[in-house]
Amino acid sequence: MSWHPPDELRFHTRIPGGLIFLAVLAAFSAALGWSYDQGWYVVAAVIGAIVIVAWLGLPGKFSLRFYPDRIEHRPSGRHVPYDEITELRLSDRAIIDANTAQQAPYFVIGHSRGCFRLPHHSSVDRLQLYQWLMEKAALLANPISLPGRLNEVRAAETNDFGEKQVLATMARPISPGELPGVKAIWLFVLALFATMLVAIFTEAKKDTQAGLAVFFGFMFMVALIFSAARGGQRRALNKLRESSGLVISPRSLTMESPALKGTLRWAEVKETSIIHKRSALVSGILLKIEGGQILIGDHYRCPLTEIHRRIEAYLAHEK
């Protein structure tokens, strides 16, 4: 491939329009508090807390330098060799093509220590960047060993069709940034607690103090529930990936996972569709068969985009 990215890409923080609107609303509420009723100060403080938490969650200024063997992140100085890349995807987990590449908020480069979330950059075509990184990374490498009976399946399919016609992949590890965290909601709870204390020390109206206390208690419970749910999702995802793998050949797709094991012939597939959400647990390629459907989730070292391309090619040949 002749295309390659610039030696260095600089990314800057972009403040969403919704955040600017909330900041203006907070200022307007503060003005009402100064002019009419001090109770508006509490409203301004709550909205201001939301703005601050959202602003803290925005990616700051950073740059990536592309070397022949690695990526360097600045200003942290972190180096990520291309063979340590664990995933390449869009933040909304859509299949990457010329249209979807421009629609997603971020392009994600996952690695063993986290991930790089790249916003849109005027000088880089995301589809070309994806294809270039695919050539550099080892995401399509044939695994040494596969779970369950997939080693035998791979050997048989390779013997019949050749190595280039057979795609074998296994589940990737959970990267630190793969599941959305709950840090933002806890920061909001902390800011709300501070607002409640300010209302008490400034001797705001009793009903205002009571309302803030109730709201704080509600958000505290919501944060606890979100934290528990996120922990459950991580455990479920880890269990799913412990023994998952795929072998795709011109004849069939064979899957091995804790939830589903078996071989699917291409003639059995009636239709395919893409489900893309922020969570890997509910995203993937949906294969509709007679009397049911099978979801190939976004769990593998091979990007879902490449799995989809291979499936569509073999389905087209089958027809």
N, C-alpha and C positions, 0 to 999 in steps of 0.2 A: 504494500500500500504506500503510495507516494505522499499522501497527506500526513502531516504531523503538527501537533500543537505548537504555539509559540514557546520559546524557552521558559518564559515566566508568565503566569496569569495572575493579575491582581484583582481581588474581589473586595467590594466595599459594601457596607451596611446600607440596605434599602428599607426605609421606613414605610410600612403599608399605609394606605389611605385610611383604613379603619382606625389605626392607632392614632393618626393625626386628628381624626374626628373626635375620638375619646379625649385626647389632650385638650382640644378646644372646649369640649363639653365640661371637663373638669374646671377649666379656667372660668367658664361662664357660671358654673355653680358657685365657685368661690366669690365671684363678683356679686351674685345674688345674696350670698351670706354677708358680705360687707355692706350691701345696700339695704337689705330687707330683714332677713332672719338668719341668725347664726346657725340654725339647723342645716342650712345649705352648705356650711363648711364641712359637715360630716359627709354629705353626698359627694362633695368635691374630693375629700380625702379618700373615700372608697374608690371612686373612679380613677383618681390619681394613682392609687395602689395597683389597680389593674394595668394602667399604662406603664408603670415602672416595671412590674413583673414581666409584661409582654416585651418591653424594650430590652430587659436583661436577657430574654430568651433569643433575641436576634443575633445572628452570627456577626462578629466584629470584623474589622479589616484583616485580611490575610492574603497570602499569595502562595501559589504552587509553582515550583520549578521542576521541569521534566528533564531528567538525565537519561542516558542510554539504558541504565539498569535500575533506576529508582525514581521516586517522587520525593521532593523535599518540601515540607510545610514550613512557611515562615509566618510569624516570627518565632515559633516554637523550636524550629530546627529539627523537627522529627523527620526521619528518613523511612520511607516505606518501599522496599524492593518490589518490583512488579510481580514477582512470584509469591509475594505475601498478600496480594489482593485477594479478598475472600468473596466479594460480590460487586457487581456493577448493575445499577438499577436506577429508575426514577423514583422520586419520593412518594409518588402515588402508586407505584408498582405496576404501572401500565407496561404493555409490550412496547419496546422502543422502536419507533419508526419516525419518519420525517415530521409527522404531525404531533404525535404524543411527546416527542423530545422537546418541543417548544412550549408545551402546555403545562408540564409539571413545574412546581416551584423550584425543585432542586434536583440535581444529578448527584447520585450518591456513589462514592468509591469507598467500599468497606474494606477494612483490614483487621488484623488480629487485635489491635489496640484501640479500635474505635472506627470512625468513618470521617471522610471529608464530604461535606454537603456544599455543593457548588451551585450558587444562584446563576441566573442567566448572565452570560457575558457576550458583549456585542461582537467580539472577534473570533468566537469559537462556535462551530456547529456541533451540537451535542451528539448527533448521530455519528458524525465523523470521529469525535473524541471517543465514543463508545467503541467503535470498530477498531480504532487505533489501540486502545487499551486492551481489547480482546486479543489482539495479536501479541501484545507484550505479556499479558498475564498468563497464568497456567490454569485457567478455569475450565478449559476443555481437555485437560490432560486425563489420560486413562488411569483410573485409580488402581493401585497395586492390588487391593482386595475390596470386594463388595459384600454387603450383608446377605445373610440367608443363602439362597440358591442362585443368586445373581451371577456368581462367578461361572457356574456351569452354563447358565443361559448365555452369558457374554461369549464364552468359548464356542458354543454351538453356532450362534449367530455370526460371529466373526469367521468361522470356518466356512459358512455358507455364502456370506456376502462380502467379506473383506473388512479390514479394520476401519477404513474410512467411512463405510456405510453404517457402522454401529456406533451409537452414542451411549456411553456408560458414565454414570455420575453418581455420587453419593451426597448425603446431606452435609451442609456446611455448619460450622459451629455458630453459636449465637454471638454476634458481635456486641460490644458494649452499648452501641447506639441504635441497635436494631429495633428494640421495643421502646415506644414513647415513655419517657420518664414521668414522674409525678412531682418533680422539683418545683415546677411553676405553681402548682396548686398549693403546695406547702408554703411557698413564698407569699402567695396571696393571703393565706390564713395568718401568717406572721404579720403582714401589713395590716390586716383587718384587726388583729389583736392590738397593734400599736395605735390604730385609729380609735379603738374602744377606750384605751387608756387615756388618750388625748381628750376624748369626750368627757371622761370622768374628772380629770384634773382641771379642765376648763369649766366644769360645772354646767355642762350642757343640760338641756331639758331631760327630765327623768324618762319620758317616753322615748326620747332619742337614744338614751343610754340603754334602755331595755331592748329597743329594736336592734341596736348594734350587738348586744349580748346574744340575742336569739339568732341573729344572722351569723355571728361568729361560731356559736355552737353548731349550727346547721352545716356550715362550711367545714368545720373541724371533722364532723362525722363523714361528710362527703370525701374529704381527703383520706380518712382512714379506710373507707370503702374502696377508693381508687387504688390505694397502696396495696390492699389485700388482693384486689382483682389483678393488678399488674404482676404481683408475685405469683399468682395462680397461672397467669398466661405464660410467664417465663418457665414455670415447671412443666406445663403442658407442652410448650414448644421444645424444651429440652428432651422430654420423653419421646416426642414425635421424631426428633432428629437422631436419636441415639442409634437407630438401626434402620434407616431409610435409604433407599437407592433406586435407581432407574436404569433399565437397559432398553434402548429404542433402536429398532432395526427396520428394514423395509418390510418385514413380515408382521411385526407386532410390537407392543409395548408391554414390558414386564415390570411390575412394581413390587417393592418390598418395603413395608412399613408396619408399625405396631397395629395400625387400624385396618390396613388393606394389603393383601398379598394376592398375586395372580398375574395372568397373561391376558392381554386384550388384543385380538386381531383387528386390523384396520377395517375390515369389512363390517365389524360390529359397531363401529362408531357412526352415529347418525348425524351429529352436529358438534361443533366446538364453539365456545365463547370464552371471553376473558372477564374475570372478576378482579378488579384492582381496588384495593383499599389500603389504608396506611398500615394495617396489621398483616403480617405474614400468615397468620392463622386462618384468615378468611380470603386470601388472595390466591390467584392461580389460573390454570387453564381447566375449564370445565368440559369434560367429554360426556356427551349425552349418548346413552346406549339404550337398547330395548329394555324398558322397565326400570330404568334408573339412570344415575349419573355418577361420574368419578371426577374428583377434583385433584389435579396435580398441583400441589401448593408451591409457593415460592420458598423452598427450603434447600435447594441444591446448590452445589458449587458451580455447576453449569447455569448461567443466567436463564431465567424463564424465557427471555426473548429467543435464545438459541434453541431451547426445547420446543418452543412453539413453531419456529421455522422448520425444524426437522419433522414435527408431527404434520404440519400442513403439506410439506413436500411429499411425504409418504401417503397421506390421504389423497392428494391429487393424483398420484401415480396409481393408487388403488382404483380410483374412479375411471 
